[in-house]
Amino acid sequence: MLLIKLATKSLLNRKASALLTLFTIAISVMLLMSIERVRVDAKSSFSNTISGTDLIVGARTGDIQLLLSSVFRIGHANNGVSWKSYQYISGQRGVKWAIPMSLGDSHKGLAVLGTNKDYFEHYRFAKKQSLSFSQGHEFNHLFEVVLGAEVANTLGYQLGDEVVIAHGMGNTSFHNHDDNPFKVVGILNPTGTPVDKTLHIPLAAIEAIHGGHAHQHEAAQADANDHDHDHDHDHDQHGDVDLVGTPKQITAFLLGFDSPLYTLQVRRNINQYKDEALLAIMPGVTLRELWEMLSIVEKILLLFSIVVVLISLLGMLTSLLSSLNQRRRELAILRSVGARPWHIFTLISVESLLITGLGCIVGIALFYALMLLGADYLQSHAGISLNIALLSSYELMLLAAIMVAGFIVGLIPATRAYFYSLADGMSIKI
């Protein structure tokens, strides 16, 4: 206890250098914990890009290709699913809800998704969070569009603006449907998922802009325009406009079941469906497979964590060694009042442990402060849902490893102090 008290007073006597070293360790601990937590939660959030969906059904292709095209809007589906098959499968026993999805159009390089109102009700992301509107509401008429948050922010669209859809995905647009502009009626809150980069229109509008039943859709367009100024009223009164229609085919559809027991049974039936070559995938399983392909990202983050630890330890070692030479007078005084070399050795070791321990405590406090401040930003801009909870067993092991490493690093200046005390004896060197 006497050595601990003496080490504390010694550190207080060197407040500037001690605080600088402590702050360096605290920053390093904060970065290490933050990188580790983001690494773990990024993996979890990646798996939760789509949540609460039991099956994704599309034309028979690779599992990952179907996932990328339907959820991440990457690539193109080779074939579609007939509307007849969609109606038959969505009507099977145990199916709680179904969301049709039609892709293939774009707006300034951003994906356009044709769907129905069930999309806004049942689609989930992250930890089963539902979609919500920052402005406006869901579409209620044929030529209305709901924008993802990033679409509105990037292109500067507001409610009431008109948007022209082009045929073709990505930056390759083959034809602009200038004769059928869509009116912005809703803007979604940020989700950090591909939803933010998507324009959502009624499924029937896909057929309309491609020439299907043109005369019916022109009437629907006129009806929509007549009621544009009434959107703040009850929209259900205009429900006579069919927002789904009967398209020939769709790109894919999502399924949710009353019980998980139905999932495997229906999936097997879909994969053996005779009328059409279809594929049903479980998004959670396929997302894990996709993450394994991207495991290099996880390894890079882990490497960053190791580098951060090494830098903090080297910083502490440098600080202790640089101050040691200046403390030879102090050590000589301790020897003159009866301190033995092993007392000096222990004193320096205890100082390094105190600095490391206090640095870890301050670093953890900074870590939680950073998590609280950055949680919303990471969710909305990177799609990473941070779990602000107590430190996991793995994180506690990391802290223990830092403490051990700090003790080992402290042995180097402690050993030098030991030999200094032997060389100096009881003399005082200035």
C-alpha positions, 0 to 999 in steps of 0.5 A: 500500500505504501508503494501504491501511495508513493506511486500515486504521489509520484504521478501527481508530481508529474501531472503533465506527462502522466496525463498525456500518457493516460490520455493516449492510452484512453484514446487507444482503448476507445478506438480499440473498443469502438472498432471492435464494437462496430466490427461486430455490430456491422456484421450483425447489421449486415445480416439485418439489412432485411429483417422479419422476412422468412423467404425471398422468392424469384426465378431460379438462379444463385442464392446470392444473386437473388439476394443481391438483385432483390434486396441490395438492388445489385445486378439484374434478375435473369428472369421474372416470376409470373403473376399467376405463380405469385398469387398461387404461392402467396395464397398457400397455408401459413403465409401471413403476408406477401410483398411483390417487387418489380425492378428494372426501371431507374431514375438518375441511376437509382433503382425504382421499385414497383410494389404495393402498400404491404411493403410499407406495412411489413418490410423490416430492417435492422432489428425488425424496425418498420419503415417510417415517413419523415414527410408525406405518406405512402402512395394512394394513386397510380402515378405517385412515388415514395422516395428513400431518404438518400434519394431526396437528400441527394437530388433535393426533391421535396413533396409535390415535385415531379419525377420521370422514370426511365427504363433500364437499371443503373446509369444505363437508361434506354427510354425516359417515360416523360409522358407519365411523370410521378408526383412525390407524396412521401419521403422515408426516414433514413434506414442505412439500407438500400431502401434509402436509394430506392424510389417506390411506385405502385406495381400497376404503374410499372405496367402503365409506363410500359404501355399496358392498358394505357387507356385505363391508366390515363384515366387513373392518372387524371383521377390522381391529378384531380385529387393531388390537393386533397392528400391531407384528407383520408386517402382511403376514400380514393381506394378505387384506383387499383395500385396492383393490377395484374402484371404479367410477371414480377422480379421477386416477392417476399414472404412472411409466415404465421409460424417458422414451421411453415418456412421450410415446408413452403421453401421446399415446395417452391424449389420443386414447383413444376409450373415454373423454375423458381428459387426460395431463399432464407435471407438470414442464411444467404446474408451469412454466406455473403458476409463470409465472402466479404470476410476480408473487411472483418480481417482489416478491421481486426488488423486496425484494432491490433495496430491501435493496441501496439501504438498505445503500448509503444506510446506508453513505453516511450513516455516512461523511458523518456521520463526515467532519465529525468527521474534518476535524482528522485530514485537516488533520493529514495535509495538514500532514505532506505529504498532497495532496488526491488522497491524501485522496480516495484514502484515503476511497475505500479506506476505503469499499472496505474496509468494503464488502469486509469487509461482503460477506465477513461477509455471505456467512458469515452467509448460509451460517449462516442457510441451514444453520439454516433449511434444515430449517424451510423444507423442512418448513413452506414446501416450499422445498428450499434448495440449500446450494452455492457462490455461483452466477455470478449471485450473484457478479455481485450481490456485484460490483455491491455492491462497485462500488456501494460504491465509487461511494457512497464517492466522495461523501464522498471528494469532500467530503474533497478539497474540505475539504483544499483549504479547510483547507490546512495549518491545523488546525481544532478 
